[in-house]
Amino acid sequence: MARARTSTVLRWIHFLFGLSISGYFLLMPADGWSDTVNGVYRTGIIGIVFWTGVIRWQLPRLRRWRAQRARGA
């Protein structure tokens, strides 16, 4: 049950922060965002979206692949 809850939380974090990236581009002013906002999105928000995606979808896939490979060997 804890794994299912963690998976759901990671999915929602990934979704909401990814949605904020869409809002970043949708609501961009004509002269662009300040360097502070750009820095926060470049390092923080995109990093969170990237790592939650890796943790949520790629690590379980890699674990299954390694287990299947170990069983076949």
CYANA upper distance limits for C-alpha pairs under 8 A (distance plus 0.5 A):
  1 MET  CA      5 ARG  CA      6.81
  2 ALA  CA      6 THR  CA      6.64
  3 ARG  CA      7 SER  CA      6.55
  4 ALA  CA      8 THR  CA      6.68
  5 ARG  CA      9 VAL  CA      6.68
  6 THR  CA     10 LEU  CA      6.58
  7 SER  CA     11 ARG  CA      6.59
  7 SER  CA     56 ARG  CA      6.83
  8 THR  CA     12 TRP  CA      6.77
  9 VAL  CA     13 ILE  CA      6.64
 10 LEU  CA     14 HIS  CA      6.49
 10 LEU  CA     52 THR  CA      6.48
 10 LEU  CA     53 GLY  CA      8.49
 10 LEU  CA     56 ARG  CA      6.74
 11 ARG  CA     15 PHE  CA      6.58
 11 ARG  CA     52 THR  CA      8.08
 11 ARG  CA     53 GLY  CA      8.45
 11 ARG  CA     56 ARG  CA      7.42
 12 TRP  CA     16 LEU  CA      6.49
 13 ILE  CA     17 PHE  CA      6.52
 13 ILE  CA     49 VAL  CA      8.25
 13 ILE  CA     52 THR  CA      7.83
 14 HIS  CA     18 GLY  CA      6.41
 14 HIS  CA     48 ILE  CA      7.87
 14 HIS  CA     49 VAL  CA      5.70
 14 HIS  CA     52 THR  CA      6.21
 14 HIS  CA     53 GLY  CA      6.99
 15 PHE  CA     19 LEU  CA      6.53
 15 PHE  CA     49 VAL  CA      8.48
 16 LEU  CA     20 SER  CA      6.76
 17 PHE  CA     21 ILE  CA      7.04
 17 PHE  CA     45 ILE  CA      6.90
 17 PHE  CA     46 ILE  CA      8.45
 17 PHE  CA     48 ILE  CA      7.85
 17 PHE  CA     49 VAL  CA      6.64
 18 GLY  CA     22 SER  CA      7.21
 18 GLY  CA     45 ILE  CA      8.48
 18 GLY  CA     46 ILE  CA      8.31
 18 GLY  CA     49 VAL  CA      6.55
 19 LEU  CA     23 GLY  CA      6.89
 20 SER  CA     24 TYR  CA      6.57
 21 ILE  CA     25 PHE  CA      7.09
 21 ILE  CA     41 TYR  CA      8.18
 21 ILE  CA     45 ILE  CA      8.03
 21 ILE  CA     46 ILE  CA      8.18
 22 SER  CA     26 LEU  CA      6.52
 23 GLY  CA     27 LEU  CA      6.23
 24 TYR  CA     28 MET  CA      6.49
 28 MET  CA     32 GLY  CA      6.44
 28 MET  CA     33 TRP  CA      7.11
 29 PRO  CA     33 TRP  CA      7.17
 33 TRP  CA     37 VAL  CA      6.60
 33 TRP  CA     38 ASN  CA      6.83
 34 SER  CA     38 ASN  CA      6.79
 35 ASP  CA     39 GLY  CA      6.46
 36 THR  CA     40 VAL  CA      6.71
 37 VAL  CA     41 TYR  CA      6.76
 38 ASN  CA     42 ARG  CA      6.37
 39 GLY  CA     43 THR  CA      6.49
 39 GLY  CA     44 GLY  CA      8.21
 40 VAL  CA     44 GLY  CA      5.68
 40 VAL  CA     45 ILE  CA      7.14
 41 TYR  CA     45 ILE  CA      5.29
 41 TYR  CA     46 ILE  CA      6.50
 42 ARG  CA     46 ILE  CA      6.34
 42 ARG  CA     47 GLY  CA      8.06
 43 THR  CA     47 GLY  CA      6.28
 44 GLY  CA     48 ILE  CA      6.66
 45 ILE  CA     49 VAL  CA      6.78
 46 ILE  CA     50 PHE  CA      6.54
 47 GLY  CA     51 TRP  CA      6.57
 48 ILE  CA     52 THR  CA      6.44
 49 VAL  CA     53 GLY  CA      6.59
 50 PHE  CA     54 VAL  CA      6.81
 51 TRP  CA     55 ILE  CA      6.50
 52 THR  CA     56 ARG  CA      6.27
 53 GLY  CA     57 TRP  CA      6.28
 53 GLY  CA     58 GLN  CA      7.63
 54 VAL  CA     58 GLN  CA      5.34
 54 VAL  CA     59 LEU  CA      6.75
 55 ILE  CA     59 LEU  CA      5.92
 55 ILE  CA     60 PRO  CA      8.20
 56 ARG  CA     60 PRO  CA      7.70
 57 TRP  CA     61 ARG  CA      7.08
 58 GLN  CA     62 LEU  CA      6.60
 59 LEU  CA     63 ARG  CA      6.62
 60 PRO  CA     64 ARG  CA      6.72
 61 ARG  CA     65 TRP  CA      6.71
 62 LEU  CA     66 ARG  CA      6.62
 63 ARG  CA     67 ALA  CA      6.61
 64 ARG  CA     68 GLN  CA      6.56
 65 TRP  CA     69 ARG  CA      6.58
 66 ARG  CA     70 ALA  CA      6.58
 67 ALA  CA     71 ARG  CA      6.71
 68 GLN  CA     72 GLY  CA      6.77
 69 ARG  CA     73 ALA  CA      6.78
